[in-house]
């Protein structure tokens, strides 16, 4: 059962990324959004899709608003592409882990540069 959920989550994330990248016409989304992962409940009723958004705070907020408005469209396309008994409701969740990792790397590099001098 666990392996099946991993496959479902991976497939939902892959298909959602494709729909966002190639089928959404909202300019607030475009190439600034990356799907990181999906987490679906065991009953397949709900799915959190974790996304990273490039840009400043305003761009990130605008992209998240656009994704929330498009959640129904994305769910419909996921249902058409993936053959599931039930297609979960999709909720987009902002994930800043990539941005956090980049900040941490920069800080580490600064410390290493300072210590090597």
N, C-alpha and C positions, 0 to 999 in steps of 0.2 A: 504493500500500500504506500509506503514511504517513497519508494522509487517512482511510483506512478505520479505522486504529487510533485516530485522534483521535475519530472518530464512535463507535466501540465504547466507548472510555473515557468519553466524555461520556454515552452512554446508560446504561452501567453505574452511573455516579455518580448520574444522575438517578433511575433505578429504585431503587437502593439507598437513596437519601434518602427516597423515597416509602414504601418498605417499613418503614424505621426509624420514620418519622414516623407512619404510619397503621396498621401491622399488628403492630408489636411491643408486647406488653403489659407488658414489664418496666419498672417505675417508675424504675429507675436510668438509663434511656435517655431516653425521652420527648422533651421539647422542648429538652433541654440539648445534644444532639448535632447537629452540622452536617457534612454531607459536603462536603469541599472539592474533591476530585478523585479520579480512579481512574487507575492505571497498570497496564496489562495486558501480559504478555509476548507476544511475537510469535506463539508457538505456542498462545496462549489457554489455557494450563494454570494460570496463576497471575495473581492480580490483587490489588494493594495498593490499599485504599480509605483515603484520608487523611481523618481526621475531626478536628474541633475540638470540645472539650467545655467548656461553660461551668461555672464553679464552682471550688471549691477543690481541692486535691490529692486529697483522699479521694473527692470526687464524681467527679473525672476518672478515678481508678483504678477505682471501682465501675462507671462507665459503660463503660470499656474491657473489664472482665471480662465484663460483660453482653453486649457486642458480640461478643467472642470466643466466648462460649457460643452465640450466635445465628447464627454465621457459616454453619452448615449450612442453617438455615432461610432466611437471606437468599439464599444461593446457589440454593436450590430455587426461591424466588420469582422471582429474576432469570432463571433458566432458563425458567420458565413465561411470563414477560412478554417477554423478548427472544429472538428466534429466531436462536440461534447454533449452529453445528455442534457446538461444545463449550463448556460453561460453565466458566469458570475457578474454581479454589479461591479463596475470598475471605479475605484477611487484612486486618484493620483496623489502621491505623497512626495513632498519636496525632500530631497536627500542631499545634504551638503558635505558628505563624507569625502568626495573628491577634492572639493575646495579646501576642506580642512587638512587633508593630506598634503596638498600643495603648500599651504601655509607652514605646516610642520617641517616639510622638506627644506623650505627656504630658511626657516629659523635654524635648522641643523647645519645647513651650509654656511650661514653667517657665523655660527659658533665655531665651526671647523676652520673657517678662514681667519677668524680672530685668534684662535689658538695656534695656528701654524705661523703667525707672524711674530 
